[in-house]
Every structure is written in C-alpha cells, then in structure tokens.
C-alpha cells in the first residue's frame, strides 16, 4: 500500500525547489488572459529545459514538447498543459535518469509522452518514473507497466472529454487513456480501447487503456487544430454562448462535437432551416454552451456521415472563460 502522505523527490531535484514551486502555486492567481504557449525541442527553441519552462509558466499555459529524449527530472508545480508532439522524430521520450517526473499541481495535464524507454519492469522494482501527488489528468502516454507510476492522490487517467481519433483506418470517437505494456485485456469491438480497466489502486483507474502505443492513434482533433485557423471565443462563467455551423442533414452529414465537460455544458443543439428553398441549400447547426468555471479549452467539430469514416470538414474554437460578473 502506498503511503499517501509521502512526497518523495528523488535524485537531483531538491525538496527546497518543490517547496518553492508549491508556494508559487498558492500565491499566483490564475490568469486566463495571459495564458501562453511555449515550445521546447531538443535543439533550438530558445534552448530552454522543461523544468525552466514550468517555473516560468503561468497557470493554464501550454507547454509543447517536441520529439526527442529528455533525461532531466522535473516537477510540475503549476496547473499547466504539458503536451508531447511528434515533429518528425517520433514522440518525446521522458526518461529521467536521476529522479522522476512529479505532478504537484492540482489541474495539471500531461499528455503525449513516452515513458516506456525507462528501466525494464521487475517484480522487485519500487521506483517509478511518474509520481502524482495532487489531482492531475494523464492520458495518451506510453508506460512500461503499472509499476512505473506512483499515484499518491486521485488522478484522471484518461481524457476528460471524448476525442475523435483514427485507429486501424477507422474514425472513432471516445475517451482515451494510456498505453500500458503489461496490459493483457481484450478489445472485442476493435476500437483500440481495452475492454477491462487498468487498476493502479482503489482511487486511480485507467478506464480506457490503449491497446497499442499512443502513436498508433491519429488524433483527428489535433489535425483539425493544425489545418485550420482556430477561432477564439471570449466567454464568462454562467453566460451561454452560441456556435453556428453550416449544415445540410439531407446529405447524411452531421457535426460531431468534442468538448471538455469539466469546463463547458452543452445546453442544446438545433437545426435552423435555410431561408432559401433551393435544392441542396444549407442551413445551420446551432450549439449553445454554458461555461462552468474559468479556464481555457477548445471545442472540436467534425463533419461526417455516421456510416462513413471520411471527414468532410473540421472546425476548432478556443474558448477563454473568465469569472462571471
């Protein structure tokens, strides 16, 4: 049984640094308007390390780490989004040689990394590559096995919203967890998600484990965001806003929407008929969302027929939510 009161920092990451980072979390109020995107890569990109970027980041910032091998341990002491991205050289590998990655900020997100290059799994192994000491979200990562993580607080081990993805040439939609090399469950429906969960302890469960390493899943949402300019919508908590998209249901096409239910509530959807009665005239699909709490999130739309795996159109809207009046 894990000691849930223990906060261990191995190797070269001193406890003084952890105390400093936690103090900064408590003192620094979140600021949606100042949220920034920082890019890290093995060469260039300002030559900044992951830990340096985390120290300089503000709450809700996004740090994108490009493919490469990163061996330094680090502490996430603020609620930022740490996202791994393949940039021609494979997914970024986190292999801390003298310590571990520690998630020490409530609301932190880590996604898109390969932890599987670390030490091989052994029955007597007690160390881990990833330690979770405050609630965080962890998904689309590759782990060598359950022993490679140390969850000491409740964490979400899969995406908080449904994601459109392509697996084995089929477009799917669902929640995505992590890949565990020691997972032996089945995938009877062939959607790439294991039928049985991965139980780390009684409070930490990956309900949607991946059957293959995360690189086998093409995330349609990321393609949508990269192929189109993302519109920004300013919003306030409790104030409903509208998104209207061109649509023609007589063709069999409809919009599939993915959004973060922790930040947004979809109040209603409706179709507005076109003013023209001409054959094939497009109307509008109207979506009403209510912001639930301050933050920054992205709503993704995919336009396709339910019986086809061909995407006709994609849209993405970034929503900056501030506190209500």
C-alpha positions in Angstrom: 0.0 0.0 0.0 1.3 3.4 -0.9 1.9 6.0 1.8 -0.4 8.8 0.7 1.2 11.3 3.0 4.7 10.8 1.4 6.1 13.4 -1.0 9.3 12.0 -2.3 11.7 13.7 -4.7 14.5 11.5 -6.0 17.9 12.3 -7.4 18.9 15.8 -8.2 15.5 17.6 -7.6 15.8 19.1 -4.1 12.9 19.4 -1.6 13.6 23.1 -1.4 12.7 23.5 -5.1 9.5 21.6 -4.6 8.5 23.9 -1.6 9.3 27.0 -3.7 7.1 25.7 -6.6 4.2 24.8 -4.4 4.4 28.3 -2.8 4.2 29.9 -6.2 1.1 27.9 -7.0 -0.6 29.2 -3.9 0.5 32.8 -4.4 -0.1 33.2 -8.1 -3.8 33.7 -9.1 -4.9 32.1 -12.4 -5.0 34.5 -15.4 -6.8 33.3 -18.5 -5.8 36.4 -20.5 -2.1 35.8 -20.0 -2.1 32.1 -21.0 0.8 31.5 -23.3 2.2 28.7 -25.5 5.9 27.7 -25.0 7.6 25.3 -27.4 10.5 23.0 -26.3 12.6 20.9 -28.7 16.0 19.0 -28.4 17.8 21.8 -30.4 16.9 25.4 -30.8 13.5 26.7 -29.4 15.5 29.0 -27.1 17.4 26.1 -25.6 15.1 26.0 -22.5 14.6 22.9 -20.4 11.2 21.5 -19.4 11.8 22.5 -15.8 12.7 26.0 -16.7 9.6 26.4 -18.8 7.5 25.1 -16.0 9.0 27.5 -13.5 8.3 30.4 -15.9 4.8 29.3 -16.8 1.6 30.8 -15.5 -1.5 28.7 -14.7 -3.3 27.5 -17.8 -0.3 28.0 -20.0 0.5 25.3 -22.6 4.0 23.8 -23.0 4.5 21.8 -26.2 7.5 19.4 -26.1 8.7 18.2 -29.5 10.1 14.7 -30.2 13.4 13.8 -28.6 14.8 12.3 -25.4 14.6 14.3 -22.2 16.5 12.8 -19.3 16.2 15.5 -16.6 13.7 15.0 -13.8 11.2 17.8 -13.2 8.3 19.0 -11.1 5.0 20.4 -12.4 4.2 22.9 -9.7 1.5 24.8 -11.6 -1.7 23.8 -13.4 -0.3 23.9 -17.0 -0.8 21.7 -20.0 2.3 19.8 -20.8 1.8 18.2 -24.3 4.1 16.0 -26.2 4.1 16.4 -30.0 5.7 14.3 -32.7 7.8 16.6 -35.0 9.3 14.1 -37.5 11.5 12.4 -34.9 8.9 10.4 -33.0 7.1 11.2 -29.8 9.0 12.8 -27.0 10.6 10.4 -24.5 10.7 11.2 -20.8 13.4 9.1 -19.2 14.6 10.9 -16.0 17.9 9.3 -15.2 18.3 10.6 -11.6 14.8 11.2 -10.4 11.3 11.2 -11.7 8.5 13.4 -13.2 6.4 14.8 -10.3 2.9 16.2 -10.8 2.5 18.6 -7.9 -0.3 20.9 -9.1 -4.0 20.4 -9.0 -5.3 20.6 -12.5 -2.0 19.8 -14.3 -2.3 17.9 -17.6 0.4 15.7 -19.1 -0.3 14.0 -22.5 1.6 12.6 -25.5 4.8 11.3 -23.9 6.7 8.0 -24.0 7.8 6.8 -20.6 8.4 3.3 -21.9 12.1 3.8 -22.5 12.9 3.7 -18.8 14.1 0.7 -16.7 12.5 -2.6 -17.5 9.7 -3.9 -15.3 10.8 -6.1 -12.5 8.8 -7.7 -9.7 11.1 -6.1 -7.1 11.1 -2.7 -8.7 9.8 0.0 -6.3 10.9 3.2 -8.1 8.7 4.9 -10.6 9.1 7.4 -13.5 5.9 9.4 -12.8 4.7 10.4 -9.3 1.3 12.1 -8.8 0.9 14.0 -5.5 -2.0 16.3 -6.4 -5.0 15.6 -8.7 -4.0 15.8 -12.4 -5.0 14.5 -15.8 -2.8 11.9 -17.5 -3.7 10.4 -21.0 -2.2 9.3 -24.3 1.1 8.4 -22.7 3.1 5.1 -23.0 4.1 3.4 -19.8 6.2 0.2 -19.4 3.7 -1.0 -16.8 1.8 -0.2 -13.7 4.9 -0.2 -11.5 6.3 2.7 -13.5 3.8 5.2 -11.9 3.2 6.2 -8.2 -0.2 7.7 -7.8 -0.4 9.2 -4.3 -3.6 11.3 -4.9 -6.7 10.8 -7.1 -5.9 11.4 -10.8 -7.8 11.2 -14.0 -6.0 8.6 -16.2 -7.9 9.2 -19.4 -9.1 12.3 -21.4 -11.8 14.4 -19.7 -13.7 14.7 -23.0 -14.4 12.4 -26.0 -11.8 12.6 -28.7 -12.1 11.9 -32.4 -9.3 9.5 -33.5 -8.4 7.2 -36.3 -7.3 3.6 -35.4 -6.7 0.8 -38.0 -8.1 3.1 -40.8 -11.4 3.7 -38.9 -12.5 7.0 -37.5 -13.7 6.5 -33.9 -14.8 8.8 -31.0 -14.4 8.1 -27.4 -12.3 8.7 -24.2 -8.6 7.8 -24.5 -6.4 6.5 -21.7 -2.8 5.4 -21.7 -0.8 2.5 -23.1 0.4 0.0 -20.5 2.9 -2.5 -21.9 1.9 -5.1 -19.3 -1.9 -4.8 -20.1 -3.4 -8.2 -21.1 -7.1 -7.2 -21.6 -9.1 -7.8 -24.8 -10.5 -5.4 -27.4 -13.6 -7.2 -28.7 -15.1 -4.3 -30.7 -11.7 -3.4 -32.3 -11.9 0.3 -31.3 -8.3 0.3 -29.9 -9.6 0.6 -26.3 -9.2 -2.2 -23.8 -12.4 -3.7 -22.5 -11.1 -4.0 -19.0 -9.7 -1.1 -17.0 -6.1 -0.8 -15.6 -6.4 -0.6 -11.8 -3.4 1.2 -10.2 -5.1 1.4 -6.8 -8.6 1.8 -5.5 -8.7 5.5 -6.4 -6.6 5.5 -9.6 -8.1 3.6 -12.6 -7.5 4.0 -16.3 -10.9 3.1 -17.6 -9.9 3.4 -21.3 -6.5 1.8 -21.7 -5.0 1.8 -25.2 -4.3 -1.5 -26.9 -1.3 -0.1 -28.8 1.3 2.6 -28.1 -0.3 6.1 -28.5 1.4 6.7 -31.8 -0.9 4.2 -33.4 -3.9 6.6 -32.8 -4.2 9.5 -35.2 -6.0 12.3 -33.2 -8.4 14.0 -35.6 -8.8 16.9 -33.1 -5.1 17.8 -33.5 -5.3 17.6 -37.3 -8.3 20.0 -37.1 -6.5 22.4 -35.0 -3.4 22.4 -37.2 -5.1 22.5 -40.6 -7.5 25.4 -39.8 -7.1 28.7 -38.0 -8.6 28.3 -34.6 -11.3 30.9 -33.7 -11.2 32.4 -30.2 -14.4 32.9 -28.2 -14.3 35.1 -25.1 -16.8 33.8 -22.5 -17.9 34.3 -18.9 -19.0 31.7 -16.4 -22.8 31.2 -16.5 -23.3 33.2 -19.7 -24.4 31.0 -22.6 -22.8 31.5 -26.0 -23.6 30.1 -29.4 -21.7 28.4 -32.2 -23.4 28.2 -35.6 -22.0 25.9 -38.4 -23.3 25.4 -41.9 -25.0 22.1 -42.3 -27.3 20.1 -44.6 -28.7 17.0 -42.9 -30.4 15.9 -46.2 -26.9 14.7 -47.3 -26.5 12.5 -44.3 -23.7 14.7 -42.9 -23.8 16.0 -39.4 -21.4 17.7 -36.9 -19.8 15.6 -34.1 -18.7 17.8 -31.2 -16.0 17.1 -28.7 -15.6 19.4 -25.6 -14.4 19.4 -22.0 -17.4 18.7 -19.8 -15.4 19.9 -16.8 -15.4 23.5 -18.3 -18.5 23.5 -20.5 -22.0 22.3 -20.6 -23.8 21.7 -23.9 -27.2 23.2 -23.2 -28.9 22.5 -26.5 -28.4 21.7 -30.2 -30.9 22.6 -33.0 -31.0 22.9 -36.8 -32.1 26.2 -38.4 -33.6 25.7 -41.9 -32.1 27.8 -44.7 -34.0 30.9 -45.9 -33.9 29.6 -49.5 -35.9 26.6 -50.6 -33.5 25.7 -53.4 -32.5 22.1 -53.6 -29.3 21.4 -51.5 -29.4 24.8 -49.7 -27.5 24.7 -46.4 -29.0 25.6 -43.1 -27.2 25.9 -39.8 -26.5 23.6 -36.8 -26.6 25.7 -33.7 -24.9 24.7 -30.4 -25.5 26.5 -27.1 -22.7 26.2 -24.5 -22.7 27.4 -20.9 -19.2 27.9 -19.3 -19.0 26.2 -15.8 -15.7 27.6 -14.4 -12.8 29.8 -15.6 -10.2 28.3 -17.8 -9.2 27.8 -21.4 -10.4 24.9 -23.6 -11.0 24.0 -27.2 -14.2 22.8 -28.8 -13.7 20.5 -31.8 -16.2 19.7 -34.6 -16.0 17.0 -37.2 -18.5 16.9 -40.1 -19.1 13.4 -41.4 -21.7 10.7 -42.2 -22.3 8.2 -39.4 -21.7 5.2 -41.7 -18.5 6.6 -43.2 -15.0 7.2 -42.0 -14.4 10.1 -44.3 -14.2 13.6 -42.7 -15.7 16.3 -44.9 -14.9 19.3 -42.7 -13.3 20.2 -39.3 -13.7 23.2 -37.1 -12.0 24.2 -33.8 -12.9 27.0 -31.4 -10.8 28.1 -28.5 -12.8 29.3 -25.5 -11.3 31.7 -23.0 -13.5 31.6 -19.9 -13.3 34.3 -17.3 -15.2 34.6 -14.0 -18.8 35.8 -14.1 -19.8 39.3 -13.3 
